[in-house]
Amino acid sequence: MAKAKPFIKWVGGKGQLTEQLDALLPSDFDKWKNVTYIEPFVGGGAMLFYMLQKYPNIQHATINDINSDLTKCYLTVRDHPEQLIDSLRDIETAYMALPSEEERKEFFMAVRKRYNEKGLDPIENTTMFFFLNRTCFNGLYRVNKKGMFNVPFGKYAHPSICNPETIRNDSELLQKVKIVNGDFETTLEHACGNTLFYLDPPYRPLSNTSSFNDYAKETFNDDAQIRLKAFCDRINDAGYKFMLSNSDCKGKDGEDNFFDLLYGAYVIERVWASRSVNSNPSKRGKITEILVHNYGETKKDCLNGFFQFEDFNMGCGDFNCL
């Protein structure tokens, strides 16, 4: 099977971090039998596609997101790939035939208006979601408090709106995935036996102007972060394993111990990521993120005889460590 990969752009997507996250899985994860893998905040799905392709011992998977338009995309890709491909080809052909940027902007604004009016069938809704994702500014997905998509036109000369190979590959991989739309806490009912949760929630902002977590009309503030930690406690108490990503507030402000105190009962590691979404180029570049887990030895620990951890961790974003 050809490689499956995220079918949309998503701020905070884990495509660049998959090797680092893989290195922080339980050391014996590939030996677990009949694994259930759960993502309560699926987002762009980079880790999902990576895990399902690398670990055949994952027999069951559940993904969830509170963004109903996003989960509708996953359902449509899984269940109706050919209809979606035909629809995307139609909108791509119409858009690319427009000779001027101004006409393309008018087309974009008309699609955005219709998308925000709702009442679309799943194929139409997913087609417009894909189109807006590929033609809006920076590939952002942002909504206002009323749930209206409000990202401006992106001015791309040759956006790739329809990728049939990606859709077909993803559809095949998603056949064994249960897709849920709701609050993250509901995913615990899908755990059974050898279960690993990977939690990638909306990140805690590093500053008052750095929040890109408004991809749903519901806010994810510090109270929600605390509720998420309590959910991790429930996962732990039930005997399941979890790993969780979030921003490294302490890396930005040495006195900000929010996560270090909140997850003090668990193991907190730091990984390197590149920030590319910022209007100020000077604020882009390498930053640290935290990775919290409730188990001891990781795959990375097994490699310590070959790498010094600091060098290994710094380098994973730049080459394939495994």
Contacts in CASP RR format, 6 or more apart in sequence:
PFRMAT RR
TARGET T0000
AUTHOR 0000-0000-0000
METHOD contacts of the structure
MODEL  1
MAKAKPFIKWVGGKGQLTEQLDALLPSDFDKWKNVTYIEPFVGGGAMLFY
MLQKYPNIQHATINDINSDLTKCYLTVRDHPEQLIDSLRDIETAYMALPS
EEERKEFFMAVRKRYNEKGLDPIENTTMFFFLNRTCFNGLYRVNKKGMFN
VPFGKYAHPSICNPETIRNDSELLQKVKIVNGDFETTLEHACGNTLFYLD
PPYRPLSNTSSFNDYAKETFNDDAQIRLKAFCDRINDAGYKFMLSNSDCK
GKDGEDNFFDLLYGAYVIERVWASRSVNSNPSKRGKITEILVHNYGETKK
DCLNGFFQFEDFNMGCGDFNCL
1 53 0 8 1.000
1 169 0 8 1.000
1 172 0 8 1.000
1 173 0 8 1.000
2 165 0 8 1.000
2 169 0 8 1.000
3 53 0 8 1.000
3 169 0 8 1.000
4 49 0 8 1.000
4 52 0 8 1.000
4 53 0 8 1.000
4 166 0 8 1.000
4 169 0 8 1.000
4 170 0 8 1.000
4 172 0 8 1.000
4 173 0 8 1.000
5 46 0 8 1.000
5 49 0 8 1.000
5 166 0 8 1.000
5 169 0 8 1.000
5 170 0 8 1.000
6 13 0 8 1.000
6 15 0 8 1.000
6 44 0 8 1.000
6 45 0 8 1.000
6 46 0 8 1.000
6 49 0 8 1.000
7 73 0 8 1.000
7 77 0 8 1.000
7 130 0 8 1.000
7 163 0 8 1.000
7 166 0 8 1.000
7 167 0 8 1.000
7 170 0 8 1.000
8 44 0 8 1.000
8 73 0 8 1.000
8 129 0 8 1.000
8 130 0 8 1.000
8 133 0 8 1.000
8 141 0 8 1.000
9 133 0 8 1.000
9 134 0 8 1.000
9 139 0 8 1.000
10 43 0 8 1.000
10 44 0 8 1.000
10 45 0 8 1.000
10 46 0 8 1.000
10 141 0 8 1.000
11 138 0 8 1.000
11 139 0 8 1.000
11 140 0 8 1.000
11 141 0 8 1.000
11 212 0 8 1.000
11 215 0 8 1.000
11 277 0 8 1.000
12 200 0 8 1.000
12 203 0 8 1.000
12 212 0 8 1.000
12 277 0 8 1.000
13 43 0 8 1.000
13 44 0 8 1.000
13 45 0 8 1.000
13 46 0 8 1.000
13 200 0 8 1.000
14 21 0 8 1.000
14 45 0 8 1.000
14 46 0 8 1.000
14 47 0 8 1.000
14 50 0 8 1.000
14 200 0 8 1.000
14 245 0 8 1.000
15 46 0 8 1.000
15 47 0 8 1.000
15 50 0 8 1.000
16 273 0 8 1.000
16 274 0 8 1.000
16 317 0 8 1.000
17 245 0 8 1.000
17 271 0 8 1.000
17 273 0 8 1.000
17 289 0 8 1.000
17 317 0 8 1.000
18 46 0 8 1.000
18 47 0 8 1.000
18 50 0 8 1.000
19 316 0 8 1.000
19 317 0 8 1.000
19 320 0 8 1.000
19 321 0 8 1.000
19 322 0 8 1.000
20 271 0 8 1.000
20 272 0 8 1.000
20 291 0 8 1.000
20 313 0 8 1.000
20 316 0 8 1.000
20 317 0 8 1.000
20 321 0 8 1.000
21 47 0 8 1.000
21 198 0 8 1.000
21 243 0 8 1.000
21 245 0 8 1.000
21 271 0 8 1.000
21 291 0 8 1.000
22 50 0 8 1.000
22 54 0 8 1.000
22 299 0 8 1.000
22 322 0 8 1.000
23 298 0 8 1.000
23 299 0 8 1.000
23 300 0 8 1.000
23 303 0 8 1.000
23 312 0 8 1.000
23 316 0 8 1.000
23 321 0 8 1.000
23 322 0 8 1.000
24 243 0 8 1.000
24 269 0 8 1.000
24 271 0 8 1.000
24 291 0 8 1.000
24 293 0 8 1.000
24 298 0 8 1.000
24 299 0 8 1.000
24 300 0 8 1.000
25 196 0 8 1.000
25 243 0 8 1.000
25 298 0 8 1.000
25 299 0 8 1.000
26 32 0 8 1.000
26 196 0 8 1.000
26 241 0 8 1.000
26 295 0 8 1.000
26 296 0 8 1.000
26 297 0 8 1.000
26 298 0 8 1.000
26 299 0 8 1.000
27 296 0 8 1.000
27 297 0 8 1.000
27 298 0 8 1.000
27 299 0 8 1.000
27 301 0 8 1.000
27 302 0 8 1.000
29 35 0 8 1.000
29 55 0 8 1.000
29 196 0 8 1.000
29 299 0 8 1.000
30 55 0 8 1.000
30 57 0 8 1.000
31 57 0 8 1.000
32 57 0 8 1.000
32 194 0 8 1.000
32 196 0 8 1.000
33 57 0 8 1.000
33 194 0 8 1.000
34 57 0 8 1.000
34 59 0 8 1.000
34 60 0 8 1.000
34 193 0 8 1.000
34 194 0 8 1.000
35 55 0 8 1.000
35 57 0 8 1.000
35 58 0 8 1.000
35 59 0 8 1.000
35 60 0 8 1.000
35 194 0 8 1.000
35 195 0 8 1.000
35 196 0 8 1.000
36 58 0 8 1.000
36 59 0 8 1.000
36 60 0 8 1.000
36 61 0 8 1.000
36 62 0 8 1.000
36 190 0 8 1.000
36 191 0 8 1.000
36 192 0 8 1.000
36 193 0 8 1.000
36 194 0 8 1.000
36 195 0 8 1.000
36 196 0 8 1.000
37 48 0 8 1.000
37 51 0 8 1.000
37 52 0 8 1.000
37 55 0 8 1.000
37 58 0 8 1.000
37 60 0 8 1.000
37 61 0 8 1.000
37 62 0 8 1.000
37 195 0 8 1.000
37 196 0 8 1.000
37 198 0 8 1.000
38 61 0 8 1.000
38 62 0 8 1.000
38 63 0 8 1.000
38 64 0 8 1.000
38 187 0 8 1.000
38 190 0 8 1.000
38 191 0 8 1.000
38 195 0 8 1.000
38 196 0 8 1.000
38 197 0 8 1.000
38 198 0 8 1.000
39 45 0 8 1.000
39 47 0 8 1.000
39 48 0 8 1.000
39 61 0 8 1.000
39 62 0 8 1.000
39 63 0 8 1.000
39 64 0 8 1.000
39 197 0 8 1.000
39 198 0 8 1.000
39 199 0 8 1.000
39 200 0 8 1.000
40 64 0 8 1.000
40 184 0 8 1.000
40 185 0 8 1.000
40 187 0 8 1.000
40 197 0 8 1.000
40 199 0 8 1.000
40 201 0 8 1.000
41 64 0 8 1.000
41 65 0 8 1.000
41 184 0 8 1.000
41 199 0 8 1.000
41 200 0 8 1.000
41 201 0 8 1.000
41 202 0 8 1.000
42 48 0 8 1.000
42 63 0 8 1.000
42 64 0 8 1.000
42 65 0 8 1.000
42 70 0 8 1.000
42 71 0 8 1.000
42 74 0 8 1.000
43 65 0 8 1.000
43 67 0 8 1.000
43 70 0 8 1.000
43 200 0 8 1.000
43 215 0 8 1.000
44 70 0 8 1.000
45 63 0 8 1.000
47 198 0 8 1.000
47 200 0 8 1.000
48 61 0 8 1.000
48 63 0 8 1.000
48 177 0 8 1.000
49 170 0 8 1.000
49 173 0 8 1.000
51 58 0 8 1.000
51 198 0 8 1.000
52 58 0 8 1.000
52 61 0 8 1.000
52 173 0 8 1.000
52 176 0 8 1.000
52 177 0 8 1.000
53 173 0 8 1.000
59 176 0 8 1.000
60 176 0 8 1.000
60 178 0 8 1.000
60 192 0 8 1.000
61 176 0 8 1.000
61 177 0 8 1.000
61 178 0 8 1.000
62 177 0 8 1.000
62 178 0 8 1.000
62 179 0 8 1.000
62 180 0 8 1.000
62 187 0 8 1.000
62 190 0 8 1.000
63 71 0 8 1.000
63 74 0 8 1.000
63 177 0 8 1.000
63 178 0 8 1.000
63 179 0 8 1.000
63 180 0 8 1.000
64 71 0 8 1.000
64 179 0 8 1.000
64 180 0 8 1.000
64 181 0 8 1.000
64 182 0 8 1.000
64 184 0 8 1.000
64 186 0 8 1.000
64 187 0 8 1.000
65 71 0 8 1.000
65 181 0 8 1.000
65 182 0 8 1.000
66 181 0 8 1.000
66 182 0 8 1.000
66 183 0 8 1.000
66 184 0 8 1.000
66 216 0 8 1.000
66 218 0 8 1.000
67 141 0 8 1.000
67 181 0 8 1.000
67 215 0 8 1.000
67 216 0 8 1.000
68 181 0 8 1.000
69 125 0 8 1.000
69 129 0 8 1.000
70 129 0 8 1.000
70 141 0 8 1.000
70 215 0 8 1.000
71 179 0 8 1.000
71 180 0 8 1.000
71 181 0 8 1.000
72 122 0 8 1.000
72 125 0 8 1.000
72 126 0 8 1.000
72 129 0 8 1.000
72 181 0 8 1.000
73 126 0 8 1.000
73 129 0 8 1.000
73 130 0 8 1.000
74 174 0 8 1.000
74 177 0 8 1.000
74 179 0 8 1.000
75 122 0 8 1.000
75 179 0 8 1.000
76 84 0 8 1.000
76 122 0 8 1.000
76 123 0 8 1.000
76 125 0 8 1.000
76 126 0 8 1.000
77 84 0 8 1.000
77 126 0 8 1.000
77 167 0 8 1.000
77 170 0 8 1.000
77 171 0 8 1.000
77 174 0 8 1.000
78 170 0 8 1.000
78 171 0 8 1.000
78 174 0 8 1.000
78 175 0 8 1.000
78 177 0 8 1.000
78 179 0 8 1.000
79 171 0 8 1.000
80 122 0 8 1.000
80 123 0 8 1.000
81 167 0 8 1.000
81 168 0 8 1.000
81 170 0 8 1.000
81 171 0 8 1.000
83 123 0 8 1.000
84 123 0 8 1.000
84 126 0 8 1.000
84 127 0 8 1.000
84 167 0 8 1.000
85 162 0 8 1.000
85 164 0 8 1.000
85 167 0 8 1.000
85 168 0 8 1.000
87 123 0 8 1.000
87 124 0 8 1.000
87 126 0 8 1.000
87 127 0 8 1.000
88 127 0 8 1.000
88 130 0 8 1.000
88 131 0 8 1.000
88 161 0 8 1.000
88 162 0 8 1.000
88 167 0 8 1.000
89 162 0 8 1.000
91 111 0 8 1.000
91 127 0 8 1.000
91 128 0 8 1.000
91 131 0 8 1.000
91 161 0 8 1.000
92 131 0 8 1.000
92 161 0 8 1.000
92 162 0 8 1.000
94 107 0 8 1.000
95 104 0 8 1.000
95 107 0 8 1.000
95 131 0 8 1.000
95 135 0 8 1.000
95 161 0 8 1.000
98 104 0 8 1.000
98 107 0 8 1.000
101 155 0 8 1.000
104 135 0 8 1.000
104 153 0 8 1.000
105 153 0 8 1.000
105 155 0 8 1.000
108 132 0 8 1.000
108 135 0 8 1.000
108 136 0 8 1.000
108 153 0 8 1.000
108 154 0 8 1.000
109 153 0 8 1.000
111 128 0 8 1.000
111 131 0 8 1.000
111 132 0 8 1.000
112 132 0 8 1.000
112 149 0 8 1.000
114 120 0 8 1.000
114 128 0 8 1.000
115 125 0 8 1.000
115 128 0 8 1.000
115 129 0 8 1.000
115 132 0 8 1.000
115 149 0 8 1.000
116 148 0 8 1.000
116 149 0 8 1.000
119 125 0 8 1.000
120 128 0 8 1.000
130 161 0 8 1.000
130 162 0 8 1.000
131 161 0 8 1.000
132 149 0 8 1.000
132 151 0 8 1.000
133 139 0 8 1.000
133 141 0 8 1.000
134 156 0 8 1.000
134 159 0 8 1.000
134 160 0 8 1.000
134 161 0 8 1.000
135 153 0 8 1.000
135 154 0 8 1.000
135 156 0 8 1.000
135 159 0 8 1.000
135 161 0 8 1.000
136 151 0 8 1.000
136 152 0 8 1.000
136 153 0 8 1.000
136 154 0 8 1.000
137 151 0 8 1.000
137 152 0 8 1.000
137 153 0 8 1.000
137 154 0 8 1.000
137 155 0 8 1.000
138 151 0 8 1.000
138 154 0 8 1.000
138 277 0 8 1.000
139 151 0 8 1.000
139 154 0 8 1.000
140 151 0 8 1.000
140 212 0 8 1.000
140 277 0 8 1.000
141 149 0 8 1.000
141 151 0 8 1.000
141 215 0 8 1.000
142 149 0 8 1.000
142 150 0 8 1.000
142 151 0 8 1.000
142 212 0 8 1.000
142 214 0 8 1.000
142 215 0 8 1.000
143 149 0 8 1.000
143 150 0 8 1.000
143 214 0 8 1.000
143 215 0 8 1.000
143 216 0 8 1.000
143 217 0 8 1.000
144 150 0 8 1.000
144 214 0 8 1.000
144 217 0 8 1.000
145 217 0 8 1.000
146 217 0 8 1.000
147 216 0 8 1.000
147 217 0 8 1.000
178 190 0 8 1.000
180 186 0 8 1.000
180 187 0 8 1.000
180 190 0 8 1.000
184 199 0 8 1.000
184 201 0 8 1.000
184 228 0 8 1.000
184 231 0 8 1.000
185 227 0 8 1.000
185 231 0 8 1.000
187 197 0 8 1.000
188 231 0 8 1.000
188 234 0 8 1.000
188 235 0 8 1.000
188 238 0 8 1.000
191 197 0 8 1.000
191 235 0 8 1.000
191 238 0 8 1.000
191 240 0 8 1.000
193 240 0 8 1.000
195 240 0 8 1.000
195 241 0 8 1.000
196 240 0 8 1.000
196 241 0 8 1.000
196 242 0 8 1.000
196 243 0 8 1.000
197 235 0 8 1.000
197 240 0 8 1.000
197 241 0 8 1.000
197 242 0 8 1.000
197 243 0 8 1.000
198 242 0 8 1.000
198 243 0 8 1.000
198 244 0 8 1.000
198 245 0 8 1.000
199 228 0 8 1.000
199 232 0 8 1.000
199 242 0 8 1.000
199 243 0 8 1.000
199 244 0 8 1.000
199 245 0 8 1.000
200 244 0 8 1.000
200 245 0 8 1.000
201 220 0 8 1.000
201 224 0 8 1.000
201 225 0 8 1.000
201 228 0 8 1.000
201 244 0 8 1.000
201 245 0 8 1.000
201 246 0 8 1.000
202 213 0 8 1.000
202 214 0 8 1.000
202 215 0 8 1.000
202 220 0 8 1.000
202 224 0 8 1.000
203 212 0 8 1.000
203 213 0 8 1.000
203 245 0 8 1.000
203 246 0 8 1.000
203 247 0 8 1.000
203 289 0 8 1.000
204 222 0 8 1.000
204 225 0 8 1.000
204 246 0 8 1.000
204 247 0 8 1.000
204 249 0 8 1.000
204 258 0 8 1.000
204 259 0 8 1.000
205 211 0 8 1.000
205 213 0 8 1.000
205 247 0 8 1.000
206 247 0 8 1.000
206 249 0 8 1.000
206 252 0 8 1.000
206 287 0 8 1.000
207 252 0 8 1.000
210 278 0 8 1.000
212 277 0 8 1.000
213 220 0 8 1.000
222 258 0 8 1.000
225 246 0 8 1.000
225 258 0 8 1.000
225 262 0 8 1.000
226 262 0 8 1.000
228 244 0 8 1.000
229 262 0 8 1.000
229 263 0 8 1.000
232 242 0 8 1.000
232 244 0 8 1.000
232 263 0 8 1.000
232 266 0 8 1.000
232 292 0 8 1.000
232 294 0 8 1.000
235 241 0 8 1.000
235 242 0 8 1.000
235 294 0 8 1.000
236 242 0 8 1.000
236 266 0 8 1.000
236 294 0 8 1.000
241 293 0 8 1.000
241 294 0 8 1.000
241 295 0 8 1.000
242 292 0 8 1.000
242 293 0 8 1.000
242 294 0 8 1.000
243 291 0 8 1.000
243 292 0 8 1.000
243 293 0 8 1.000
244 263 0 8 1.000
244 291 0 8 1.000
244 292 0 8 1.000
244 293 0 8 1.000
245 289 0 8 1.000
245 290 0 8 1.000
245 291 0 8 1.000
246 259 0 8 1.000
246 289 0 8 1.000
246 290 0 8 1.000
246 292 0 8 1.000
247 289 0 8 1.000
247 290 0 8 1.000
248 259 0 8 1.000
248 270 0 8 1.000
248 287 0 8 1.000
248 288 0 8 1.000
248 289 0 8 1.000
248 290 0 8 1.000
249 256 0 8 1.000
249 257 0 8 1.000
249 258 0 8 1.000
249 259 0 8 1.000
250 256 0 8 1.000
250 257 0 8 1.000
250 259 0 8 1.000
250 260 0 8 1.000
251 287 0 8 1.000
251 288 0 8 1.000
252 287 0 8 1.000
259 268 0 8 1.000
259 290 0 8 1.000
259 292 0 8 1.000
260 268 0 8 1.000
263 290 0 8 1.000
263 292 0 8 1.000
266 292 0 8 1.000
266 293 0 8 1.000
266 294 0 8 1.000
267 292 0 8 1.000
267 293 0 8 1.000
267 294 0 8 1.000
267 295 0 8 1.000
267 296 0 8 1.000
268 290 0 8 1.000
268 291 0 8 1.000
268 292 0 8 1.000
269 290 0 8 1.000
269 291 0 8 1.000
269 292 0 8 1.000
269 293 0 8 1.000
269 313 0 8 1.000
270 288 0 8 1.000
270 289 0 8 1.000
270 290 0 8 1.000
270 291 0 8 1.000
270 313 0 8 1.000
271 288 0 8 1.000
271 289 0 8 1.000
271 290 0 8 1.000
271 291 0 8 1.000
271 313 0 8 1.000
271 316 0 8 1.000
272 286 0 8 1.000
272 287 0 8 1.000
272 288 0 8 1.000
272 289 0 8 1.000
272 313 0 8 1.000
272 314 0 8 1.000
272 315 0 8 1.000
272 316 0 8 1.000
272 317 0 8 1.000
273 286 0 8 1.000
273 287 0 8 1.000
273 288 0 8 1.000
273 289 0 8 1.000
274 284 0 8 1.000
274 285 0 8 1.000
274 286 0 8 1.000
274 287 0 8 1.000
274 317 0 8 1.000
275 283 0 8 1.000
275 284 0 8 1.000
275 285 0 8 1.000
275 286 0 8 1.000
275 287 0 8 1.000
276 284 0 8 1.000
276 285 0 8 1.000
277 284 0 8 1.000
278 284 0 8 1.000
299 322 0 8 1.000
300 309 0 8 1.000
300 312 0 8 1.000
300 313 0 8 1.000
303 312 0 8 1.000
307 321 0 8 1.000
312 321 0 8 1.000
315 321 0 8 1.000
END
